[in-house]
Amino acid sequence: LYVMDGPGWDVPSVTHMVAAGAQVVCFTTGRGSTTGHAIAPVIKVTGNPATYERMRDNIDINAGTILDGSESIRDVGERIFKTVVATASGRLTKAEALGYKDFLVFKRSREAEHLLGHC
């Protein structure tokens, strides 16, 4: 387990994971982020069945099957593992197939932190 001090929003958090050495990113989304990445493949996973139904063309794994009882945690875990292996072996993620190539480096600003601390 690694804990990173960085931004909590989609694109820069993935960039930070890739900069730290991630070769494949498993990105969890509840409402349906469309992010992909310019350097590493991003496997999008949601546990929200409604999000998966709305965005099935953009989300790789529906873990909401645990909630509806059609799969166990172990089953979904195995599916995620197999997807990571397939992706690392060259299979495109949905974000890659759709052409999403996001990249953003988050830079802390002491000036902004100082100003925001006084709001």
Secondary structure by P-SEA (a helix, b strand, c coil): ccccccccccaaaaaaaaaacccccccccccccccccccbbbbbbbccaaaaaaccccccccccccccccccaaaaaaaaaaaaaaaaacccccccccccbbbbbbbbbaaaaaaaaac
